């Protein structure tokens, strides 16, 4: 996807040089320009959210230009999420019309959301296609986006651009096939990110180093694959403000289930099992680009989960980095194994708050669908901050309970823990209870994104890879730095 130039302008919105400008229409309000209000009175332009009407007018420099009238509902009900949805509708219409430059007359308080909705909507992934899907679609595409208005903050616009670009980069990683985006490829992407920023340090552990470090759970999952695993660690030292944050992202670049083999139907989607890791990597790129005055350590365990003569077997017992022993009774419950060692490693690095993202359980889709991710935590205050960040970004999270009775379910018969308790009771919760054993007393939130990483169908990300979590992680870093 070609880069789109994004800018802010404080002058009168109608003075833009863009070939297409956007005017917001609110319920119960009239447009100031008579020729546009005529469309409202004719019923062609409507104030309903996602409604878009088209008109034309004389451009300041001569010639004609398009005007898109975007419905935004009731002014008092406008929030960032509605603005993202409206921006996506406008971006889709502008693309159909072959617009090259777009200028939004931004209502107060949603300039950044308009940037996000536009850039996320215009994302496409066609790297492996030799022909265009729609030959009737105009060549080229949108080259510039301007957010205009007297109250527009250029810093907010730029911050939203950086974060949206990072989210789209995570979607690229998700969409790549697993024969391209293997663990070594992800490590290479981390090297690119670290090389681009003087405030990022990178550490990579290979198969031997993972085993030597005492990460028996991670090493066990990686045993079955010929692809080399990597533990990817990015350290950002932007300042001393706020707590030392730890971001941990599951990156199983392809999950067959191992010896506990998955059914063949939709197994191709298991290339998305690295979505948590993709979000963490690209969020770190955005945090470093924004030079936020915080300290963040990111840990991304990357491996395939494959069956072979070397693969870990049901019934095997391994020892995690913190010394806890684990019965592996289902090799398809591999995500919690690689996260166990990675959470321990993050704690060893001195992190004071942890968030982990993982496409961990199918059960979370049954519980919450693709609207909310599942949140689990050992700390009410920290999960409250994460919930607020989720709400602000539109990457919604819903907290589910932890309880000693659930913790009892993950106790092992022959070892300390069982990675896959029988009975399928509270599967998402017991997975979180398992992870809780590896964070000690550090405030921690586990975000299960199995339902939101793809197939979300939100207007600005569609049904494919969503890059879910990037904006929430950056928002948490922003808030940790004491920014409003």
C-alpha positions as a printed NumPy array, in Angstrom:
array([[  0.   ,   0.   ,   0.   ],
       [  1.568,   3.333,  -1.052],
       [  2.16 ,   5.799,   1.764],
       [ -0.462,   8.511,   2.125],
       [  0.728,  11.979,   3.129],
       [ -1.219,  13.249,   6.146],
       [ -1.298,  16.881,   7.242],
       [ -3.21 ,  19.314,   9.433],
       [ -4.354,  22.816,   8.398],
       [ -5.893,  25.494,  10.589],
       [ -7.387,  27.659,   7.825],
       [-10.957,  27.664,   6.558],
       [-11.828,  24.103,   5.449],
       [-13.365,  25.273,   2.161],
       [-10.078,  26.859,   1.113],
       [ -8.411,  23.502,   0.627],
       [ -6.614,  22.657,  -2.607],
       [ -7.679,  18.989,  -2.381],
       [ -9.683,  17.547,  -5.258],
       [-12.246,  16.201,  -2.765],
       [-13.366,  17.816,   0.457],
       [-15.588,  16.393,   3.181],
       [-18.293,  18.241,   5.081],
       [-19.856,  16.775,   8.238],
       [-23.659,  16.649,   8.475],
       [-25.246,  16.308,  11.926],
       [-28.821,  15.389,  12.709],
       [-31.018,  18.463,  13.179],
       [-28.414,  20.88 ,  11.792],
       [-28.169,  22.705,   8.472],
       [-25.093,  23.099,   6.317],
       [-23.818,  26.644,   5.911],
       [-23.402,  26.408,   2.146],
       [-26.694,  26.656,   0.292],
       [-25.823,  24.304,  -2.575],
       [-24.955,  21.565,  -0.077],
       [-28.02 ,  22.195,   2.073],
       [-30.108,  21.732,  -1.074],
       [-29.002,  18.092,  -1.161],
       [-30.087,  17.674,   2.439],
       [-33.528,  19.075,   1.693],
       [-33.834,  16.831,  -1.362],
       [-33.055,  13.829,   0.82 ],
       [-29.884,  12.96 ,  -1.1  ],
       [-27.633,  13.835,   1.838],
       [-28.547,  12.238,   5.16 ],
       [-27.155,  12.719,   8.669],
       [-27.137,   9.027,   9.55 ],
       [-23.741,   7.526,  10.424],
       [-21.973,   6.022,   7.37 ],
       [-24.228,   7.917,   4.933],
       [-22.226,   9.706,   2.217],
       [-23.574,  11.959,  -0.546],
       [-21.646,  13.521,  -3.421],
       [-21.83 ,  17.029,  -4.899],
       [-19.535,  19.242,  -6.975],
       [-18.47 ,  22.863,  -6.702],
       [-16.039,  25.372,  -8.166],
       [-12.529,  24.975,  -6.782],
       [-10.665,  28.078,  -5.501],
       [ -7.965,  27.748,  -8.163],
       [-10.389,  27.097, -10.994],
       [-12.044,  23.94 , -12.252],
       [-14.422,  21.709, -10.344],
       [-13.997,  19.477,  -7.331],
       [-16.037,  16.97 ,  -5.408],
       [-17.704,  17.54 ,  -2.066],
       [-18.635,  14.556,   0.066],
       [-21.314,  15.127,   2.696],
       [-20.733,  12.676,   5.537],
       [-23.453,  11.782,   8.025],
       [-22.231,  11.763,  11.636],
       [-25.499,  11.306,  13.559],
       [-26.163,  13.528,  16.565],
       [-23.406,  15.991,  17.399],
       [-23.665,  15.309,  21.141],
       [-23.183,  11.574,  20.516],
       [-20.123,  11.893,  18.312],
       [-17.089,  10.091,  19.695],
       [-13.83 ,   8.789,  18.312],
       [-15.245,   5.407,  17.289],
       [-18.141,   6.946,  15.349],
       [-15.633,   9.264,  13.67 ],
       [-13.509,   6.269,  12.605],
       [-16.587,   4.594,  11.151],
       [-17.638,   7.742,   9.279],
       [-14.102,   8.268,   7.98 ],
       [-14.054,   4.701,   6.685],
       [-17.298,   5.266,   4.796],
       [-15.909,   8.449,   3.256],
       [-12.6  ,   6.794,   2.367],
       [-14.414,   3.978,   0.602],
       [-16.495,   6.44 ,  -1.409],
       [-13.451,   8.574,  -2.242],
       [-11.65 ,   5.48 ,  -3.492],
       [-14.577,   4.584,  -5.753],
       [-14.523,   8.109,  -7.182],
       [-10.793,   8.036,  -7.861],
       [ -9.951,  10.853,  -5.464],
       [ -6.265,  11.673,  -5.153],
       [ -6.407,  14.235,  -2.348],
       [ -8.963,  14.384,   0.455],
       [ -9.647,  17.136,   2.987],
       [-11.862,  16.645,   6.053],
       [-13.503,  19.607,   7.776],
       [-12.957,  18.054,  11.214],
       [-15.522,  18.385,  13.994],
       [-13.95 ,  19.208,  17.353],
       [-12.188,  16.411,  19.184],
       [-12.013,  13.709,  16.519],
       [ -9.215,  14.763,  14.185],
       [ -7.028,  11.792,  15.1  ],
       [ -9.886,   9.327,  14.733],
       [-10.563,  10.61 ,  11.202],
       [ -6.952,   9.871,  10.301],
       [ -7.147,   6.377,  11.768],
       [-10.44 ,   5.498,  10.104],
       [ -9.192,   6.674,   6.715],
       [ -5.795,   4.959,   6.72 ],
       [ -7.103,   1.708,   8.171],
       [ -9.959,   1.561,   5.655],
       [ -7.677,   2.118,   2.672],
       [ -5.372,  -0.749,   3.662],
       [ -5.038,  -3.541,   1.12 ],
       [ -2.811,  -6.592,   0.77 ],
       [ -2.147,  -7.716,  -2.783],
       [  1.549,  -8.56 ,  -2.65 ],
       [  1.09 , -11.984,  -4.171],
       [ -1.519, -11.14 ,  -6.822],
       [ -0.46 , -10.86 , -10.449],
       [ -3.706,  -9.155, -11.488],
       [ -5.955,  -6.631,  -9.791],
       [ -9.158,  -7.971,  -8.258],
       [-11.278,  -5.21 ,  -9.807],
       [-10.05 ,  -3.976, -13.192],
       [-12.735,  -1.267, -13.147],
       [-11.309,   0.29 ,  -9.99 ],
       [ -9.501,   3.584, -10.732],
       [ -5.728,   3.42 , -11.043],
       [ -3.598,   5.094,  -8.41 ],
       [ -5.405,   5.91 ,  -5.186],
       [ -5.506,   8.478,  -2.445],
       [ -2.164,  10.236,  -2.101],
       [ -2.896,  12.834,   0.566],
       [ -5.23 ,  13.372,   3.504],
       [ -5.724,  16.788,   5.092],
       [ -7.515,  17.424,   8.377],
       [ -8.725,  21.028,   8.425],
       [-10.211,  23.154,  11.177],
       [ -9.384,  25.896,  13.655],
       [ -9.084,  23.457,  16.573],
       [ -7.073,  20.755,  14.805],
       [ -3.897,  19.764,  16.673],
       [ -1.091,  18.866,  14.232],
       [  0.591,  16.705,  16.88 ],
       [ -2.577,  14.651,  17.342],
       [ -2.88 ,  14.203,  13.586],
       [  0.731,  13.059,  13.29 ],
       [  0.424,  10.716,  16.264],
       [ -2.655,   9.095,  14.75 ],
       [ -0.878,   8.724,  11.413],
       [  2.071,   6.96 ,  13.034],
       [ -0.17 ,   4.588,  14.961],
       [ -2.405,   3.776,  11.989],
       [  0.639,   3.067,   9.815],
       [  1.929,   0.745,  12.552],
       [ -1.394,  -1.065,  12.726],
       [ -1.371,  -1.564,   8.963],
       [  2.194,  -2.88 ,   9.212],
       [  0.97 ,  -5.441,  11.749],
       [ -1.758,  -6.43 ,   9.285],
       [  0.929,  -6.976,   6.664],
       [  2.739,  -9.364,   9.008],
       [ -0.506, -11.185,   9.747],
       [ -1.412, -11.551,   6.097],
       [  1.937, -12.903,   4.944],
       [  1.91 , -16.674,   4.397],
       [  3.78 , -18.762,   6.928],
       [  6.321, -19.91 ,   4.349],
       [  7.417, -16.253,   4.248],
       [  6.688, -14.955,   7.746],
       [  8.444, -17.632,   9.792],
       [ 10.149, -16.917,  13.137],
       [ 13.398, -15.846,  11.492],
       [ 11.444, -13.428,   9.275],
       [  9.811, -11.869,  12.344],
       [ 13.226, -11.535,  13.932],
       [ 14.369,  -9.776,  10.767],
       [ 11.442,  -7.367,  11.047],
       [ 12.485,  -6.659,  14.636],
       [ 16.001,  -5.928,  13.383],
       [ 14.561,  -3.424,  10.886],
       [ 12.579,  -1.721,  13.626],
       [ 15.573,  -1.534,  15.961],
       [ 17.842,  -0.206,  13.209],
       [ 15.363,   2.582,  12.445],
       [ 15.419,   4.015,  15.989],
       [ 18.338,   5.041,  18.153],
       [ 16.25 ,   4.452,  21.283],
       [ 15.598,   0.726,  20.674],
       [ 17.809,  -2.222,  21.582],
       [ 17.311,  -5.742,  20.222],
       [ 18.138,  -9.133,  21.705],
       [ 17.527, -12.399,  19.82 ],
       [ 17.732, -15.873,  21.34 ],
       [ 17.956, -18.883,  19.012],
       [ 16.949, -22.489,  19.701],
       [ 20.066, -23.348,  21.695],
       [ 19.955, -20.122,  23.695],
       [ 16.271, -20.628,  24.52 ],
       [ 16.998, -24.095,  25.9  ],
       [ 20.163, -22.981,  27.693],
       [ 18.267, -20.128,  29.323],
       [ 15.958, -22.66 ,  30.99 ],
       [ 12.875, -21.974,  28.871],
       [ 11.754, -25.586,  28.77 ],
       [  8.131, -24.836,  27.854],
       [  9.061, -22.665,  24.855],
       [ 11.764, -25.122,  23.753],
       [  9.262, -28.001,  23.899],
       [  6.842, -26.327,  21.48 ],
       [  9.694, -25.567,  19.059],
       [ 11.018, -29.136,  19.06 ],
       [  8.751, -30.328,  16.257],
       [  9.621, -27.724,  13.65 ],
       [ 12.561, -27.42 ,  11.284],
       [ 12.062, -23.646,  11.27 ],
       [ 14.358, -21.987,  13.782],
       [ 12.513, -20.392,  16.735],
       [ 13.442, -16.999,  18.083],
       [ 12.831, -15.162,  21.319],
       [ 12.63 , -11.534,  20.197],
       [ 13.277,  -8.861,  22.823],
       [ 13.016,  -5.131,  22.083],
       [ 13.995,  -2.665,  24.799],
       [ 12.84 ,   0.945,  24.525],
       [ 14.37 ,   3.44 ,  26.931],
       [ 12.634,   6.73 ,  26.241],
       [ 12.608,   8.133,  29.747],
       [ 11.912,   7.515,  33.39 ],
       [  8.275,   8.642,  33.443],
       [  5.712,   6.1  ,  34.57 ],
       [  6.138,   2.395,  35.26 ],
       [  8.416,   0.081,  33.281],
       [  5.933,  -1.573,  30.905],
       [  6.236,  -5.103,  29.591],
       [  4.484,  -6.109,  26.355],
       [  4.453,  -9.834,  25.521],
       [  3.016, -11.126,  22.231],
       [  2.398, -14.712,  21.142],
       [  3.882, -15.389,  17.695],
       [  3.152, -18.933,  16.56 ],
       [  3.801, -18.377,  12.869],
       [  1.869, -21.512,  11.994],
       [ -0.079, -23.75 ,  14.341],
       [ -0.928, -27.258,  13.186],
       [ -1.699, -28.28 ,  16.753],
       [  1.413, -30.433,  16.829],
       [  0.822, -34.111,  17.682],
       [ -2.679, -33.081,  18.839],
       [ -3.36 , -32.206,  15.208],
       [ -6.073, -29.689,  14.349],
       [ -8.828, -30.531,  11.821],
       [ -7.938, -29.541,   8.275],
       [-10.845, -27.123,   7.809],
       [ -9.646, -23.532,   8.064],
       [ -6.202, -24.616,   9.21 ],
       [ -4.857, -22.067,   6.717],
       [ -6.032, -19.376,   9.123],
       [ -3.455, -20.573,  11.626],
       [ -0.914, -18.278,   9.977],
       [ -2.73 , -15.647,  12.061],
       [ -1.609, -17.287,  15.305],
       [  1.261, -14.797,  15.427],
       [ -1.091, -11.81 ,  15.601],
       [ -0.211, -10.894,  19.194],
       [  3.473, -10.805,  18.343],
       [  2.816,  -8.743,  15.222],
       [  0.897,  -6.178,  17.268],
       [  3.663,  -5.944,  19.876],
       [  6.441,  -5.508,  17.281],
       [  4.672,  -2.76 ,  15.357],
       [  3.485,  -1.004,  18.508],
       [  7.127,  -0.759,  19.555],
       [  7.956,   0.808,  16.192],
       [  5.267,   3.451,  16.783],
       [  6.317,   4.113,  20.398],
       [  9.914,   4.631,  19.31 ],
       [  8.889,   6.841,  16.373],
       [  6.814,   9.01 ,  18.725],
       [  9.733,   9.109,  21.186],
       [  7.412,   8.672,  24.155],
       [  9.175,   9.294,  27.489],
       [  8.56 ,   5.806,  28.882],
       [ 10.406,   2.531,  29.4  ],
       [  9.049,  -0.538,  27.589],
       [ 10.39 ,  -4.054,  27.2  ],
       [  8.724,  -6.193,  24.527],
       [  9.084,  -9.98 ,  24.453],
       [  7.872, -11.963,  21.445],
       [  8.288, -15.764,  21.413],
       [  8.224, -16.898,  17.768],
       [  7.962, -20.511,  16.631],
       [  5.929, -22.903,  14.544],
       [  3.948, -25.718,  16.184],
       [  4.487, -28.771,  14.007],
       [  4.169, -32.571,  14.335],
       [  7.313, -34.603,  13.665],
       [  9.468, -37.306,  15.136],
       [ 11.037, -34.64 ,  17.334],
       [  7.789, -33.04 ,  18.478],
       [  6.693, -32.862,  22.082],
       [  4.096, -35.53 ,  22.904],
       [  0.943, -35.507,  25.036],
       [  1.936, -36.548,  28.525],
       [  5.433, -35.067,  28.361],
       [  6.557, -32.968,  31.333],
       [  8.709, -29.856,  30.964],
       [ 10.108, -27.206,  33.288],
       [  9.477, -23.49 ,  32.715],
       [ 11.903, -20.653,  33.389],
       [ 10.558, -20.049,  36.904],
       [ 10.996, -23.722,  37.854],
       [  7.344, -24.765,  37.607],
       [  6.762, -28.135,  35.945],
       [  4.066, -28.593,  33.309],
       [  2.251, -31.66 ,  31.987],
       [  1.68 , -31.1  ,  28.26 ],
       [ -1.547, -33.032,  27.839],
       [ -2.541, -31.279,  24.62 ],
       [  0.136, -30.004,  22.255],
       [ -2.438, -27.673,  20.654],
       [ -2.44 , -25.634,  23.867],
       [  1.002, -24.378,  22.886],
       [  0.464, -20.64 ,  23.135],
       [  0.324, -20.663,  26.92 ],
       [  3.573, -22.654,  26.978],
       [  5.627, -20.156,  24.987],
       [  3.98 , -17.287,  26.862],
       [  4.825, -18.876,  30.214],
       [  8.562, -18.591,  29.635],
       [  8.213, -15.192,  27.965],
       [  6.264, -13.751,  30.889],
       [  8.936, -15.048,  33.253],
       [ 11.592, -13.439,  31.091],
       [  9.743, -10.111,  31.114],
       [  9.527, -10.23 ,  34.918],
       [ 13.277, -10.902,  35.058],
       [ 13.8  ,  -7.706,  33.036],
       [ 12.246,  -5.678,  35.857],
       [  8.936,  -4.764,  34.22 ],
       [  6.407,  -3.267,  36.618],
       [  3.254,  -3.692,  34.53 ],
       [  2.616,  -6.442,  31.963],
       [  0.194,  -6.803,  29.079],
       [  0.259,  -9.921,  26.952],
       [ -1.623, -10.326,  23.691],
       [ -2.414, -13.755,  22.303],
       [ -4.762, -15.552,  19.956],
       [ -5.072, -18.039,  22.774],
       [ -8.453, -19.8  ,  22.859],
       [-11.318, -20.523,  20.502],
       [-13.548, -20.385,  23.562],
       [-13.189, -16.607,  23.744],
       [-14.902, -16.376,  20.34 ],
       [-17.83 , -18.384,  21.698],
       [-18.023, -16.067,  24.709],
       [-17.465, -12.634,  23.135],
       [-17.544, -13.05 ,  19.364],
       [-15.408, -10.577,  17.437],
       [-16.558,  -7.395,  19.187],
       [-14.594,  -7.61 ,  22.438],
       [-11.293,  -9.2  ,  23.318],
       [-11.181, -11.028,  26.639],
       [ -9.34 ,  -9.35 ,  29.523],
       [ -7.99 , -11.247,  32.529],
       [ -5.965,  -9.732,  35.334],
       [ -4.474, -10.102,  38.784],
       [ -4.756,  -6.35 ,  39.498],
       [ -7.919,  -4.229,  39.482],
       [ -6.173,  -0.896,  38.998],
       [ -4.039,  -2.06 ,  36.08 ],
       [ -6.888,  -3.78 ,  34.264],
       [ -8.917,  -0.598,  34.755],
       [ -6.236,   1.356,  32.887],
       [ -6.179,  -1.24 ,  30.124],
       [ -9.973,  -1.144,  29.833],
       [ -9.859,   2.649,  29.446],
       [ -7.189,   2.368,  26.732],
       [ -9.298,  -0.236,  24.927],
       [-12.352,   2.006,  25.073],
       [-10.416,   5.05 ,  23.85 ],
       [ -9.019,   3.211,  20.83 ],
       [-12.159,   1.273,  19.954],
       [-10.24 ,  -1.986,  20.507],
       [-12.781,  -3.099,  23.06 ],
       [-12.002,  -5.45 ,  25.918],
       [-14.295,  -7.185,  28.401],
       [-12.984,  -8.461,  31.723],
       [-13.68 , -12.058,  32.693],
       [-13.125, -13.439,  36.186],
       [-10.259, -15.316,  37.774],
       [-10.95 , -17.398,  40.88 ],
       [ -9.171, -19.998,  43.048],
       [-11.617, -22.662,  41.853],
       [-10.545, -22.012,  38.256],
       [ -6.896, -22.075,  39.367],
       [ -7.465, -25.538,  40.841],
       [ -8.453, -26.805,  37.392],
       [ -4.957, -26.217,  35.981],
       [ -3.159, -28.129,  38.719],
       [ -1.332, -31.117,  37.303],
       [ -1.588, -34.765,  38.307],
       [  2.09 , -35.548,  37.769],
       [  3.517, -32.023,  37.669],
       [  2.717, -28.584,  39.066],
       [  0.466, -27.579,  36.179],
       [ -1.621, -29.109,  33.388],
       [ -1.618, -27.127,  30.147],
       [ -5.006, -28.52 ,  29.018],
       [ -7.396, -29.601,  31.775],
       [-10.008, -32.164,  30.795],
       [-13.675, -31.267,  30.751],
       [-13.371, -28.05 ,  28.721],
       [-14.689, -25.994,  31.623],
       [-14.131, -22.221,  31.338],
       [-11.422, -22.797,  28.731],
       [-10.439, -19.155,  28.257],
       [-10.351, -18.56 ,  32.004],
       [ -8.282, -21.643,  32.796],
       [ -5.799, -20.574,  30.094],
       [ -5.471, -17.234,  31.873],
       [ -5.137, -18.973,  35.253],
       [ -2.292, -20.999,  33.773],
       [ -0.504, -17.828,  32.642],
       [ -1.01 , -16.199,  36.028],
       [  1.514, -18.683,  37.452],
       [  4.328, -16.96 ,  35.558],
       [  3.939, -13.279,  36.469],
       [  4.433, -13.42 ,  40.224],
       [  3.172, -10.279,  41.951],
       [  3.608,  -7.994,  38.931],
       [  0.318,  -6.355,  37.824],
       [ -0.648,  -8.202,  34.644],
       [ -3.372,  -8.218,  32.019],
       [ -3.829, -11.034,  29.53 ],
       [ -5.742, -10.025,  26.386],
       [ -7.166, -12.959,  24.428],
       [ -7.52 , -11.649,  20.858],
       [ -8.55 , -14.883,  19.144],
       [-11.879, -13.309,  18.152],
       [-10.605,  -9.86 ,  17.199],
       [ -7.283, -10.431,  15.416],
       [ -9.143, -11.226,  12.2  ],
       [-12.762, -11.664,  11.137],
       [-13.813,  -8.604,  13.112],
       [-15.896,  -6.947,  10.319],
       [-15.563,  -3.467,  11.84 ],
       [-16.035,  -0.92 ,   9.008],
       [-12.465,   0.352,   9.028],
       [-10.729,  -3.045,   9.208],
       [-13.138,  -5.324,   7.371],
       [-13.11 ,  -9.082,   7.896],
       [ -9.398,  -9.752,   7.355],
       [ -6.367,  -9.123,   9.525],
       [ -7.149,  -6.271,  11.915],
       [ -3.854,  -5.442,  13.622],
       [ -5.839,  -5.453,  16.86 ],
       [ -3.865,  -4.312,  19.875],
       [ -1.405,  -1.907,  18.266],
       [ -3.365,   1.201,  19.156],
       [ -4.141,  -0.042,  22.669],
       [ -0.471,  -0.715,  23.446],
       [  0.602,   2.694,  22.151],
       [ -2.196,   4.312,  24.138],
       [ -0.99 ,   2.566,  27.3  ],
       [  2.542,   3.839,  26.695],
       [  1.149,   7.323,  26.047],
       [ -0.776,   7.266,  29.32 ],
       [  2.18 ,   5.842,  31.242],
       [  4.134,   8.891,  30.109],
       [  1.504,  11.067,  31.797],
       [ -0.009,  12.345,  28.563],
       [ -3.748,  13.215,  28.565]])
